[in-house]
Amino acid sequence: MHCRRSLALIAVFSLAACSIPNRVQQQISEQAVIEQVADGEHQGRYRNLYRPTTGYPNYPVTCSGDCYPAHPAVVCKAPAQDCQYTGAQRAPELKTGYSLQWLGHASFLVNTPDGQQLLFDPVFGQFDWPVSWAQHLAGIIKRPYLPKLTAEQLAATDAVLYSHLHYDHFSHASIAQIGTGATYYLPLGMAAYMPNGGYNIVEQAWYSKSKQGELNIHLMPAHHFNSRKLFNDNNRALWGGWLLEYADKTLFFAGDTGYSAHFSDIQQRYGDIDICLLPIASYHHETDGDWYRYVHTTPEDALVAAAELGCKVMIPWGYGNASWQMGDISSHSPLLRLLHMQQQLDSQVPLLILNEGDSVAL
C-alpha cells in the first residue's frame, strides 16, 4: 500500500514538473539577418542565405579519382572501418583558454576561458527517440557511443547550444539528463520543440548575440535545413552554427552545413577564427549525392571553408566509430579523404585530428 502511494506521488510530481512552462527570450540584434520565404505556400519559413537559381552550386574543388587512399596514421580493423587515428595531435600555440572534449559525431564539451562548461549538440546516443527505437528495432548500427558524461559533469553544465532539430543533433533524452540548471541557446523557432519543465531558453537570429557571464554567444548562418516531424514542419525553425567570443579569442562550431559564401561573410564580420569545429561527413550518397553535398560539407569543402574563415586550427567532426554513417562510405572514409585532400590542396590550415573521447586544451 505504501509502495503504491509512493509511486503515485512520484508520478504526480513528475507530471507537475513537466507542466512547468519554459522561460523563453529572443535575441534579435540590430545586425541580425533573418531569411524567410516572402509568399506562396512556404511563406514565413526560413531559408538559406545563398541559393543557386537553378540546380546545385559550383564548388571550388571536388576530389576525383581515388579519394580514400589508406593513411599510415589511420589504423583500421577493416578498410576505412573501425579505426583509430594514431598520428601526432599537434596544435598551434594559440593560448585561447578554451579546452574541449569530442564526445562523438557533432557533440562537444567545451570549457571556456571564464570557467564555464558548455555542450554543443549533445546527443548521448546516436539518435533521439523515436529514431533510436526504430534503429534498434531494425537491428542496424548498434555501436557503443562513448564517452558517457557522469551526472556530476552534466550538472556542471552552464549552457547548451543546439544547431538544429534533426534527431542526431537535438535530443529530448539528453536534455532530460542535463536538466534545468543550464541555459539552452537555440535558433529562432526551436523553443517550440523543447520539452516543458521550466527550462531557461534563449532563441537567436543569425548574427545576434547573447551574454553568458563574460562570454559572447553569437548565432551564425549555416547552409542546411530544419525539420523534426514527418510532415509539414520543414524549415519552420531556423538552423545555424555558434561562435563563442571571449575577449579576442573565438571558437566556431559550424553545425551541419553545406558550403556557401556564408563562411567568408563570417570572417569579414568577426576576423580570423581561432578554433574551428567543422563537419566533414554525410556528404556521400549513391543515388542522391548532389543533395547530400548541398547541405553537408565534403572534406575538401571544409578545408576551403577553413581557409575562408581564417581558422588558426581546424578540428573535424562527423566521422568515427560511433558515427551512424548517414551518407558515408565507412566510419573513417571522411577522415581519409580529408587527409588526402589536405595534401592535394596543399592546405595551410593546421588540422587537429581527434578520436572520439579525446580532449585538448588550446
Helices and strands as residue ranges (DSSP letters): H 2-18, E 23-27, E 74-78, E 81-85, E 99-104, E 107-111, E 117-120, H 131-138, H 151-155, E 159-161, H 172-178, E 183-187, G 190-193, E 200-204, E 209-212, E 215-220, E 241-246, E 249-253, H 262-270, E 275-279, H 289-295, H 299-309, E 313-317, H 333-345, E 359-361
